[in-house]
Amino acid sequence: MARPYQDIPLWREVTEEQWNDWRWQMRNRISTTNQLQQVIHVSEKDAHAIDRCLSLLRMAISPYYATLIDPDDSDDPIRKQAVPTLAETTSSPGESEDPLHEEVDSPTPGLTHRYPDRVLFLVTDQCSMYCRHCTRRRFAGQTDGTRSDEEIARAIEYIQQTPAVRDVILSGGDPLTLSDDRLAGILSRLRAIPHVEIIRVGTRLPVTLPQRITPALASMLAQFHPIYVNVHFNHPKELTPEAKRACDLLSREGIPLGNQSVLLRGVNDCVVTMRELVRGLLRIRVRPYYVYSCDPSFGLSHFRTSIGKGIEIIESLRGHVSGLGVPVFVVDAPGGGGKIPVGPEYLISRSDRVVVLRNYEGFISGVTEPEDYRDPCAHGCTRCTRDPESVGVMKMLQGQRPTIESEESYRRGHQASLREPGPLSGMSSPPSKPHPRPTRASRP
Ligand code: SF4
């Protein structure tokens, strides 16, 4: 429950019109320790820690989001997401500035092109609140402003010249901090590119500054359908009437809403909290999409949980809420490996005839496989084996390669040395001879 802002001395004179104006909220974000102390209780020790942190990283908290903080609870889950701590100033083993290699995979500033058919387009580094757990903390808040027109133009030009790109994800910073006109300008240029099929917008504003979602913004976005919006709720306390109204405005314009949470120590690493969150999201027509394991960006170790905690949370959701409300738990693999889903195991064992599965309660069932099933892939169809998008393990299932071997394996290096004078690098291609796809009939 939000505190009435009129009870907070700093905003006693603020009119309702000002409070509900997103530009007023942006201009009046809390960015100093002194302002923060006028809104919540901050001990001397915490004040020093915040000042130290602010010498390295920016703080900004929208007045709206600040009213969600319990002023007297230093463990409040909203406070933990908004208020800097000393822990952010220390780095731990395995952390880096850009753990997801977004900049390594960047053909032009602001664009990451890792998967063949989609690009991540960072149009601004400004946010209404700088989340303390932000993966992109190397970038978010750096200038507290938008990207230059020239950089935006170069990124759009790259997309224009890359026909494989079907899906553009606008992110940042927060793309909805751009004015309606600027955003419409970018969206219309993207929409004019024939091969761009869908546009996605990643935003935290329905959570941290719901006043930004105006009827005018929602109907402007709808001009560029198919458009999807992914939001970022982490805790049930964020599901306020204001946030509900913001999501409703977008839904009514036919914009599908998904939620991407980050699993955070001390914020939502609790099965009961997460169950409340996903049920609350479904009530406001937001589909839980991903729960991310917290990335190892510099200064985030105090937020990280075990991967096992994420699996436990998914275990606690499956069967207890509708499948619509069960997100996928993903680990964004450091080094640019992309999102890897991990979750509980439901397949216990299998034979050629029976698959043994367990349900969420531990009930174990044997499912008999159909005897007359003829896998079309094993009987002449070559559609999938000719599919250029088949790679890695999929190729193994199609019988196109028998192994996947590390380039660093001893065997590979040893074999190369036996084939002197060939260079080592020439050994990196996989075996070229097709491996017949196994079929039931071919088994002994
Ligand atoms: S809104 Fe997103 S980009 Fe901005 S600080 Fe939060 S997590 Fe980072």
Residues whose N, C-alpha, C, O or C-beta is under 5 A from the ligand:
A	BS01	SF4	C127 M129 Y130 C131 C134 A140 G172 G173 R204
